[in-house]
Amino acid sequence: MYSSAELWERGSQIWKIEHLGENGAKNLAFTRKLPEAFEAIRKECILKQEEADKNNVGVDYYFEIALELAKQMTGFKHDNINPDINGRFEELIESKGKAKKPRWKFW
């Protein structure tokens, strides 16, 4: 289980956070100064993880830390439904593809 988030500005990496579950459920690596929201998200996920561990629930809340931080920065999360962008992402991807030429055209 791998999750990561990072911020780049003008070709330079500002910060990065990543979790690689294969290295242990509590594995979390980060570089540079993270946004203020990071610490609150980390604390919340640690509490959830401790509760899950105490109840022998096999879940990895550290996986969510990078994803929740990205959500706070961007306003959406890849696995949440967001009515504000529903459908638009697919449209954006399609518009970047090659434009279809009409088979025939009246001049």
N, CA, C and O atoms as CSV, one atom per row, in Angstrom:
chain,resi,resn,atom,element,x,y,z
A,1,MET,N,N,0.846,-1.173,0.000
A,1,MET,CA,C,0.000,0.000,0.000
A,1,MET,C,C,0.890,1.232,0.000
A,1,MET,O,O,1.670,1.446,0.928
A,2,TYR,N,N,0.770,2.029,-1.030
A,2,TYR,CA,C,1.599,3.217,-1.191
A,2,TYR,C,C,0.701,4.426,-1.414
A,2,TYR,O,O,-0.240,4.369,-2.206
A,3,SER,N,N,0.988,5.505,-0.725
A,3,SER,CA,C,0.300,6.769,-0.980
A,3,SER,C,C,1.325,7.886,-0.851
A,3,SER,O,O,2.286,7.788,-0.089
A,4,SER,N,N,1.098,8.947,-1.613
A,4,SER,CA,C,2.015,10.089,-1.532
A,4,SER,C,C,1.306,11.350,-1.985
A,4,SER,O,O,0.291,11.305,-2.679
A,5,ALA,N,N,1.861,12.460,-1.579
A,5,ALA,CA,C,1.412,13.777,-2.027
A,5,ALA,C,C,2.640,14.673,-2.041
A,5,ALA,O,O,3.542,14.529,-1.216
A,6,GLU,N,N,2.659,15.584,-2.976
A,6,GLU,CA,C,3.789,16.512,-3.045
A,6,GLU,C,C,3.373,17.800,-3.713
A,6,GLU,O,O,2.431,17.832,-4.505
A,7,LEU,N,N,4.080,18.853,-3.388
A,7,LEU,CA,C,3.815,20.165,-3.967
A,7,LEU,C,C,5.057,20.632,-4.709
A,7,LEU,O,O,6.164,20.632,-4.171
A,8,TRP,N,N,4.845,21.029,-5.957
A,8,TRP,CA,C,5.912,21.569,-6.795
A,8,TRP,C,C,5.530,22.991,-7.188
A,8,TRP,O,O,4.359,23.303,-7.403
A,9,GLU,N,N,6.536,23.833,-7.275
A,9,GLU,CA,C,6.307,25.205,-7.710
A,9,GLU,C,C,7.462,25.650,-8.594
A,9,GLU,O,O,8.618,25.645,-8.171
A,10,ARG,N,N,7.143,26.031,-9.820
A,10,ARG,CA,C,8.147,26.493,-10.790
A,10,ARG,C,C,9.300,25.499,-10.950
A,10,ARG,O,O,10.465,25.889,-11.018
A,11,GLY,N,N,8.958,24.217,-11.008
A,11,GLY,CA,C,9.954,23.189,-11.244
A,11,GLY,C,C,10.727,22.732,-10.025
A,11,GLY,O,O,11.619,21.890,-10.140
A,12,SER,N,N,10.404,23.270,-8.859
A,12,SER,CA,C,11.096,22.868,-7.627
A,12,SER,C,C,10.109,22.220,-6.668
A,12,SER,O,O,8.984,22.687,-6.494
A,13,GLN,N,N,10.557,21.139,-6.054
A,13,GLN,CA,C,9.709,20.462,-5.085
A,13,GLN,C,C,9.701,21.261,-3.786
A,13,GLN,O,O,10.752,21.563,-3.221
A,14,ILE,N,N,8.497,21.597,-3.325
A,14,ILE,CA,C,8.352,22.344,-2.075
A,14,ILE,C,C,8.310,21.380,-0.890
A,14,ILE,O,O,8.993,21.590,0.112
A,15,TRP,N,N,7.510,20.329,-1.008
A,15,TRP,CA,C,7.447,19.294,0.025
A,15,TRP,C,C,6.919,17.999,-0.571
A,15,TRP,O,O,6.337,17.978,-1.656
A,16,LYS,N,N,7.142,16.897,0.186
A,16,LYS,CA,C,6.680,15.577,-0.237
A,16,LYS,C,C,6.434,14.740,1.003
A,16,LYS,O,O,7.187,14.804,1.974
A,17,ILE,N,N,5.371,13.955,0.955
A,17,ILE,CA,C,5.071,13.002,2.016
A,17,ILE,C,C,4.692,11.690,1.351
A,17,ILE,O,O,3.975,11.688,0.351
A,18,GLU,N,N,5.169,10.567,1.898
A,18,GLU,CA,C,4.818,9.278,1.322
A,18,GLU,C,C,4.745,8.200,2.399
A,18,GLU,O,O,5.426,8.251,3.423
A,19,HIS,N,N,3.897,7.235,2.121
A,19,HIS,CA,C,3.703,6.091,3.003
A,19,HIS,C,C,3.840,4.828,2.167
A,19,HIS,O,O,3.160,4.657,1.156
A,20,LEU,N,N,4.719,3.956,2.602
A,20,LEU,CA,C,4.911,2.666,1.946
A,20,LEU,C,C,4.607,1.589,2.983
A,20,LEU,O,O,5.434,1.278,3.840
A,21,GLY,N,N,3.398,1.027,2.887
A,21,GLY,CA,C,2.927,0.068,3.859
A,21,GLY,C,C,3.777,-1.179,3.975
A,21,GLY,O,O,3.793,-1.829,5.020
A,22,GLU,N,N,4.485,-1.519,2.909
A,22,GLU,CA,C,5.359,-2.699,2.952
A,22,GLU,C,C,6.471,-2.553,3.984
A,22,GLU,O,O,7.013,-3.546,4.471
A,23,ASN,N,N,6.805,-1.311,4.311
A,23,ASN,CA,C,7.864,-1.059,5.297
A,23,ASN,C,C,7.301,-0.932,6.712
A,23,ASN,O,O,8.001,-0.490,7.623
A,24,GLY,N,N,6.051,-1.316,6.895
A,24,GLY,CA,C,5.401,-1.230,8.206
A,24,GLY,C,C,4.244,-0.265,8.156
A,24,GLY,O,O,4.293,0.753,7.466
A,25,ALA,N,N,3.198,-0.596,8.897
A,25,ALA,CA,C,1.980,0.218,8.863
A,25,ALA,C,C,2.230,1.659,9.292
A,25,ALA,O,O,1.526,2.567,8.851
A,26,LYS,N,N,3.222,1.873,10.145
A,26,LYS,CA,C,3.468,3.215,10.664
A,26,LYS,C,C,4.570,3.943,9.905
A,26,LYS,O,O,5.097,4.947,10.383
A,27,ASN,N,N,4.919,3.441,8.726
A,27,ASN,CA,C,5.963,4.047,7.909
A,27,ASN,C,C,5.441,5.342,7.285
A,27,ASN,O,O,4.416,5.350,6.603
A,28,LEU,N,N,6.158,6.427,7.531
A,28,LEU,CA,C,5.785,7.722,6.970
A,28,LEU,C,C,7.064,8.520,6.764
A,28,LEU,O,O,7.806,8.766,7.714
A,29,ALA,N,N,7.321,8.921,5.533
A,29,ALA,CA,C,8.518,9.708,5.229
A,29,ALA,C,C,8.088,11.039,4.631
A,29,ALA,O,O,7.132,11.100,3.858
A,30,PHE,N,N,8.789,12.094,4.987
A,30,PHE,CA,C,8.468,13.391,4.393
A,30,PHE,C,C,9.724,14.239,4.305
A,30,PHE,O,O,10.696,14.040,5.033
A,31,THR,N,N,9.666,15.185,3.394
A,31,THR,CA,C,10.792,16.087,3.184
A,31,THR,C,C,10.317,17.522,3.314
A,31,THR,O,O,9.146,17.833,3.093
A,32,ARG,N,N,11.223,18.361,3.666
A,32,ARG,CA,C,10.975,19.784,3.740
A,32,ARG,C,C,9.848,20.128,4.715
A,32,ARG,O,O,9.333,19.244,5.399
A,33,LYS,N,N,9.474,21.362,4.779
A,33,LYS,CA,C,8.429,21.805,5.698
A,33,LYS,C,C,7.055,21.533,5.085
A,33,LYS,O,O,6.734,22.035,4.008
A,34,LEU,N,N,6.264,20.748,5.775
A,34,LEU,CA,C,4.921,20.418,5.308
A,34,LEU,C,C,3.941,21.512,5.715
A,34,LEU,O,O,4.218,22.284,6.632
A,35,PRO,N,N,2.785,21.584,5.032
A,35,PRO,CA,C,1.771,22.581,5.400
A,35,PRO,C,C,1.301,22.389,6.846
A,35,PRO,O,O,1.439,21.303,7.411
A,36,GLU,N,N,0.754,23.436,7.431
A,36,GLU,CA,C,0.293,23.391,8.810
A,36,GLU,C,C,-0.741,22.292,9.041
A,36,GLU,O,O,-0.782,21.704,10.122
A,37,ALA,N,N,-1.557,22.014,8.063
A,37,ALA,CA,C,-2.618,21.011,8.200
A,37,ALA,C,C,-2.063,19.612,8.447
A,37,ALA,O,O,-2.773,18.755,8.975
A,38,PHE,N,N,-0.818,19.367,8.079
A,38,PHE,CA,C,-0.231,18.035,8.212
A,38,PHE,C,C,-0.303,17.500,9.635
A,38,PHE,O,O,-0.722,16.363,9.848
A,39,GLU,N,N,0.095,18.296,10.596
A,39,GLU,CA,C,0.191,17.800,11.974
A,39,GLU,C,C,-1.170,17.369,12.516
A,39,GLU,O,O,-1.260,16.336,13.180
A,40,ALA,N,N,-2.209,18.119,12.254
A,40,ALA,CA,C,-3.548,17.750,12.728
A,40,ALA,C,C,-4.031,16.466,12.057
A,40,ALA,O,O,-4.627,15.608,12.710
A,41,ILE,N,N,-3.779,16.336,10.770
A,41,ILE,CA,C,-4.167,15.125,10.039
A,41,ILE,C,C,-3.396,13.927,10.567
A,41,ILE,O,O,-3.972,12.859,10.775
A,42,ARG,N,N,-2.109,14.094,10.783
A,42,ARG,CA,C,-1.273,13.010,11.293
A,42,ARG,C,C,-1.756,12.538,12.665
A,42,ARG,O,O,-1.873,11.337,12.911
A,43,LYS,N,N,-2.033,13.486,13.548
A,43,LYS,CA,C,-2.492,13.132,14.896
A,43,LYS,C,C,-3.820,12.373,14.844
A,43,LYS,O,O,-4.000,11.385,15.556
A,44,GLU,N,N,-4.734,12.829,14.014
A,44,GLU,CA,C,-6.037,12.166,13.886
A,44,GLU,C,C,-5.877,10.730,13.371
A,44,GLU,O,O,-6.510,9.808,13.885
A,45,CYS,N,N,-5.047,10.552,12.374
A,45,CYS,CA,C,-4.837,9.215,11.805
A,45,CYS,C,C,-4.107,8.299,12.785
A,45,CYS,O,O,-4.380,7.099,12.824
A,46,ILE,N,N,-3.188,8.841,13.571
A,46,ILE,CA,C,-2.493,8.040,14.571
A,46,ILE,C,C,-3.479,7.544,15.625
A,46,ILE,O,O,-3.426,6.381,16.027
A,47,LEU,N,N,-4.372,8.414,16.070
A,47,LEU,CA,C,-5.387,8.006,17.044
A,47,LEU,C,C,-6.278,6.898,16.478
A,47,LEU,O,O,-6.580,5.924,17.168
A,48,LYS,N,N,-6.693,7.053,15.226
A,48,LYS,CA,C,-7.515,6.025,14.583
A,48,LYS,C,C,-6.750,4.713,14.467
A,48,LYS,O,O,-7.311,3.637,14.675
A,49,GLN,N,N,-5.456,4.810,14.130
A,49,GLN,CA,C,-4.634,3.605,13.981
A,49,GLN,C,C,-4.477,2.899,15.326
A,49,GLN,O,O,-4.574,1.674,15.402
A,50,GLU,N,N,-4.237,3.664,16.380
A,50,GLU,CA,C,-4.086,3.071,17.707
A,50,GLU,C,C,-5.371,2.352,18.127
A,50,GLU,O,O,-5.315,1.260,18.694
A,51,GLU,N,N,-6.513,2.955,17.853
A,51,GLU,CA,C,-7.802,2.333,18.171
A,51,GLU,C,C,-8.005,1.055,17.363
A,51,GLU,O,O,-8.457,0.044,17.900
A,52,ALA,N,N,-7.676,1.098,16.087
A,52,ALA,CA,C,-7.808,-0.086,15.226
A,52,ALA,C,C,-6.877,-1.196,15.686
A,52,ALA,O,O,-7.270,-2.362,15.713
A,53,ASP,N,N,-5.637,-0.844,16.052
A,53,ASP,CA,C,-4.686,-1.844,16.529
A,53,ASP,C,C,-5.165,-2.483,17.836
A,53,ASP,O,O,-5.024,-3.689,18.041
A,54,LYS,N,N,-5.730,-1.655,18.709
A,54,LYS,CA,C,-6.218,-2.151,19.994
A,54,LYS,C,C,-7.362,-3.158,19.791
A,54,LYS,O,O,-7.505,-4.116,20.550
A,55,ASN,N,N,-8.172,-2.918,18.751
A,55,ASN,CA,C,-9.318,-3.792,18.468
A,55,ASN,C,C,-9.002,-4.859,17.423
A,55,ASN,O,O,-9.903,-5.535,16.927
A,56,ASN,N,N,-7.719,-5.009,17.089
A,56,ASN,CA,C,-7.277,-5.991,16.089
A,56,ASN,C,C,-7.989,-5.847,14.743
A,56,ASN,O,O,-8.337,-6.838,14.102
A,57,VAL,N,N,-8.198,-4.611,14.332
A,57,VAL,CA,C,-8.796,-4.329,13.025
A,57,VAL,C,C,-7.656,-4.085,12.040
A,57,VAL,O,O,-6.837,-3.192,12.253
A,58,GLY,N,N,-7.598,-4.860,10.981
A,58,GLY,CA,C,-6.523,-4.739,10.001
A,58,GLY,C,C,-6.751,-3.603,9.025
A,58,GLY,O,O,-7.242,-3.813,7.916
A,59,VAL,N,N,-6.398,-2.410,9.437
A,59,VAL,CA,C,-6.568,-1.235,8.594
A,59,VAL,C,C,-5.304,-0.377,8.724
A,59,VAL,O,O,-4.613,-0.430,9.741
A,60,ASP,N,N,-5.014,0.405,7.699
A,60,ASP,CA,C,-3.798,1.220,7.664
A,60,ASP,C,C,-4.199,2.685,7.528
A,60,ASP,O,O,-4.380,3.175,6.413
A,61,TYR,N,N,-4.338,3.385,8.643
A,61,TYR,CA,C,-4.721,4.799,8.606
A,61,TYR,C,C,-3.564,5.708,8.209
A,61,TYR,O,O,-3.796,6.843,7.794
A,62,TYR,N,N,-2.338,5.242,8.324
A,62,TYR,CA,C,-1.202,6.041,7.860
A,62,TYR,C,C,-1.276,6.261,6.345
A,62,TYR,O,O,-0.777,7.262,5.831
A,63,PHE,N,N,-1.893,5.329,5.647
A,63,PHE,CA,C,-2.101,5.446,4.205
A,63,PHE,C,C,-2.877,6.715,3.874
A,63,PHE,O,O,-2.642,7.341,2.841
A,64,GLU,N,N,-3.803,7.092,4.753
A,64,GLU,CA,C,-4.681,8.235,4.502
A,64,GLU,C,C,-4.030,9.592,4.733
A,64,GLU,O,O,-4.553,10.603,4.265
A,65,ILE,N,N,-2.924,9.643,5.429
A,65,ILE,CA,C,-2.344,10.935,5.801
A,65,ILE,C,C,-2.002,11.772,4.566
A,65,ILE,O,O,-2.414,12.928,4.476
A,66,ALA,N,N,-1.265,11.211,3.627
A,66,ALA,CA,C,-0.898,11.958,2.414
A,66,ALA,C,C,-2.138,12.329,1.604
A,66,ALA,O,O,-2.221,13.426,1.051
A,67,LEU,N,N,-3.104,11.406,1.538
A,67,LEU,CA,C,-4.309,11.654,0.748
A,67,LEU,C,C,-5.171,12.758,1.364
A,67,LEU,O,O,-5.724,13.591,0.646
A,68,GLU,N,N,-5.281,12.762,2.682
A,68,GLU,CA,C,-6.058,13.813,3.350
A,68,GLU,C,C,-5.379,15.175,3.226
A,68,GLU,O,O,-6.047,16.199,3.081
A,69,LEU,N,N,-4.039,15.178,3.285
A,69,LEU,CA,C,-3.322,16.440,3.108
A,69,LEU,C,C,-3.533,16.984,1.699
A,69,LEU,O,O,-3.750,18.181,1.514
A,70,ALA,N,N,-3.470,16.102,0.712
A,70,ALA,CA,C,-3.728,16.520,-0.673
A,70,ALA,C,C,-5.153,17.045,-0.816
A,70,ALA,O,O,-5.390,18.020,-1.528
A,71,LYS,N,N,-6.092,16.401,-0.143
A,71,LYS,CA,C,-7.492,16.855,-0.203
A,71,LYS,C,C,-7.628,18.267,0.365
A,71,LYS,O,O,-8.334,19.101,-0.201
A,72,GLN,N,N,-6.953,18.534,1.479
A,72,GLN,CA,C,-7.032,19.881,2.050
A,72,GLN,C,C,-6.407,20.926,1.134
A,72,GLN,O,O,-6.839,22.078,1.112
A,73,MET,N,N,-5.391,20.521,0.379
A,73,MET,CA,C,-4.727,21.465,-0.520
A,73,MET,C,C,-5.514,21.703,-1.809
A,73,MET,O,O,-5.511,22.811,-2.346
A,74,THR,N,N,-6.191,20.657,-2.304
A,74,THR,CA,C,-6.853,20.740,-3.609
A,74,THR,C,C,-8.368,20.849,-3.538
A,74,THR,O,O,-9.003,21.340,-4.471
A,75,GLY,N,N,-8.949,20.392,-2.433
A,75,GLY,CA,C,-10.402,20.438,-2.305
A,75,GLY,C,C,-11.100,19.158,-2.730
A,75,GLY,O,O,-12.326,19.085,-2.654
A,76,PHE,N,N,-10.365,18.148,-3.175
A,76,PHE,CA,C,-10.998,16.882,-3.533
A,76,PHE,C,C,-10.054,15.727,-3.247
A,76,PHE,O,O,-8.844,15.907,-3.109
A,77,LYS,N,N,-10.639,14.531,-3.162
A,77,LYS,CA,C,-9.880,13.311,-2.942
A,77,LYS,C,C,-10.302,12.316,-4.007
A,77,LYS,O,O,-11.474,12.253,-4.378
A,78,HIS,N,N,-9.362,11.552,-4.489
A,78,HIS,CA,C,-9.595,10.683,-5.642
A,78,HIS,C,C,-10.745,9.709,-5.443
A,78,HIS,O,O,-11.406,9.347,-6.416
A,79,ASP,N,N,-11.006,9.273,-4.217
A,79,ASP,CA,C,-12.045,8.267,-4.013
A,79,ASP,C,C,-13.316,8.815,-3.376
A,79,ASP,O,O,-14.164,8.044,-2.927
A,80,ASN,N,N,-13.457,10.137,-3.330
A,80,ASN,CA,C,-14.673,10.767,-2.834
A,80,ASN,C,C,-15.480,11.331,-3.984
A,80,ASN,O,O,-14.925,11.784,-4.986
A,81,ILE,N,N,-16.778,11.301,-3.834
A,81,ILE,CA,C,-17.656,11.930,-4.825
A,81,ILE,C,C,-17.698,13.417,-4.528
A,81,ILE,O,O,-17.947,13.826,-3.394
A,82,ASN,N,N,-17.457,14.214,-5.542
A,82,ASN,CA,C,-17.492,15.662,-5.400
A,82,ASN,C,C,-18.374,16.220,-6.501
A,82,ASN,O,O,-17.968,16.228,-7.663
A,83,PRO,N,N,-19.575,16.690,-6.166
A,83,PRO,CA,C,-20.493,17.180,-7.201
A,83,PRO,C,C,-19.964,18.391,-7.965
A,83,PRO,O,O,-20.400,18.652,-9.087
A,84,ASP,N,N,-19.024,19.137,-7.367
A,84,ASP,CA,C,-18.485,20.316,-8.051
A,84,ASP,C,C,-17.624,19.963,-9.251
A,84,ASP,O,O,-17.518,20.761,-10.183
A,85,ILE,N,N,-17.001,18.779,-9.254
A,85,ILE,CA,C,-16.153,18.392,-10.388
A,85,ILE,C,C,-16.665,17.145,-11.094
A,85,ILE,O,O,-15.987,16.611,-11.972
A,86,ASN,N,N,-17.845,16.677,-10.726
A,86,ASN,CA,C,-18.387,15.454,-11.310
A,86,ASN,C,C,-18.485,15.591,-12.828
A,86,ASN,O,O,-19.176,16.474,-13.336
A,87,GLY,N,N,-17.800,14.725,-13.534
A,87,GLY,CA,C,-17.855,14.723,-14.988
A,87,GLY,C,C,-16.821,15.619,-15.642
A,87,GLY,O,O,-16.388,15.326,-16.756
A,88,ARG,N,N,-16.419,16.672,-15.010
A,88,ARG,CA,C,-15.496,17.621,-15.634
A,88,ARG,C,C,-14.111,17.033,-15.849
A,88,ARG,O,O,-13.461,17.328,-16.852
A,89,PHE,N,N,-13.653,16.200,-14.912
A,89,PHE,CA,C,-12.321,15.608,-15.046
A,89,PHE,C,C,-12.245,14.752,-16.302
A,89,PHE,O,O,-11.278,14.841,-17.059
A,90,GLU,N,N,-13.253,13.927,-16.525
A,90,GLU,CA,C,-13.272,13.099,-17.721
A,90,GLU,C,C,-13.296,13.963,-18.981
A,90,GLU,O,O,-12.634,13.656,-19.972
A,91,GLU,N,N,-14.063,15.035,-18.927
A,91,GLU,CA,C,-14.131,15.941,-20.078
A,91,GLU,C,C,-12.770,16.559,-20.361
A,91,GLU,O,O,-12.382,16.702,-21.521
A,92,LEU,N,N,-12.047,16.923,-19.316
A,92,LEU,CA,C,-10.728,17.517,-19.477
A,92,LEU,C,C,-9.773,16.532,-20.138
A,92,LEU,O,O,-9.021,16.902,-21.040
A,93,ILE,N,N,-9.799,15.288,-19.694
A,93,ILE,CA,C,-8.941,14.272,-20.287
A,93,ILE,C,C,-9.285,14.082,-21.759
A,93,ILE,O,O,-8.390,14.016,-22.602
A,94,GLU,N,N,-10.566,13.995,-22.070
A,94,GLU,CA,C,-10.986,13.790,-23.444
A,94,GLU,C,C,-10.591,14.966,-24.328
A,94,GLU,O,O,-10.215,14.770,-25.484
A,95,SER,N,N,-10.670,16.174,-23.805
A,95,SER,CA,C,-10.361,17.339,-24.629
A,95,SER,C,C,-8.877,17.425,-24.961
A,95,SER,O,O,-8.509,18.082,-25.934
A,96,LYS,N,N,-8.025,16.786,-24.186
A,96,LYS,CA,C,-6.594,16.804,-24.468
A,96,LYS,C,C,-6.213,15.792,-25.536
A,96,LYS,O,O,-5.112,15.843,-26.084
A,97,GLY,N,N,-7.119,14.878,-25.827
A,97,GLY,CA,C,-6.839,13.873,-26.852
A,97,GLY,C,C,-6.900,14.493,-28.235
A,97,GLY,O,O,-7.212,15.675,-28.379
A,98,LYS,N,N,-6.607,13.709,-29.236
A,98,LYS,CA,C,-6.608,14.177,-30.606
A,98,LYS,C,C,-8.026,14.517,-31.045
A,98,LYS,O,O,-8.952,13.737,-30.823
A,99,ALA,N,N,-8.192,15.653,-31.653
A,99,ALA,CA,C,-9.513,16.061,-32.134
A,99,ALA,C,C,-9.951,15.158,-33.279
A,99,ALA,O,O,-9.165,14.826,-34.167
A,100,LYS,N,N,-11.215,14.770,-33.241
A,100,LYS,CA,C,-11.742,13.915,-34.296
A,100,LYS,C,C,-12.073,14.778,-35.514
A,100,LYS,O,O,-12.711,15.824,-35.394
A,101,LYS,N,N,-11.637,14.331,-36.659
A,101,LYS,CA,C,-11.935,15.045,-37.900
A,101,LYS,C,C,-13.225,14.491,-38.469
A,101,LYS,O,O,-13.468,13.286,-38.419
A,102,PRO,N,N,-14.046,15.368,-39.008
A,102,PRO,CA,C,-15.267,14.863,-39.623
A,102,PRO,C,C,-14.923,14.055,-40.872
A,102,PRO,O,O,-13.949,14.344,-41.567
A,103,ARG,N,N,-15.742,13.037,-41.145
A,103,ARG,CA,C,-15.505,12.211,-42.330
A,103,ARG,C,C,-15.766,12.994,-43.609
A,103,ARG,O,O,-15.161,12.716,-44.644
A,104,TRP,N,N,-16.637,13.939,-43.543
A,104,TRP,CA,C,-16.915,14.781,-44.692
A,104,TRP,C,C,-17.317,16.146,-44.174
A,104,TRP,O,O,-17.747,16.291,-43.029
A,105,LYS,N,N,-17.175,17.136,-45.021
A,105,LYS,CA,C,-17.477,18.487,-44.604
A,105,LYS,C,C,-17.873,19.308,-45.823
A,105,LYS,O,O,-17.195,19.276,-46.851
A,106,PHE,N,N,-18.978,20.048,-45.703
A,106,PHE,CA,C,-19.363,20.969,-46.768
A,106,PHE,C,C,-18.606,22.272,-46.594
A,106,PHE,O,O,-18.563,22.830,-45.498
A,107,TRP,N,N,-18.019,22.750,-47.657
A,107,TRP,CA,C,-17.254,23.991,-47.589
A,107,TRP,C,C,-18.086,25.143,-47.913
A,107,TRP,O,O,-17.602,26.275,-47.904
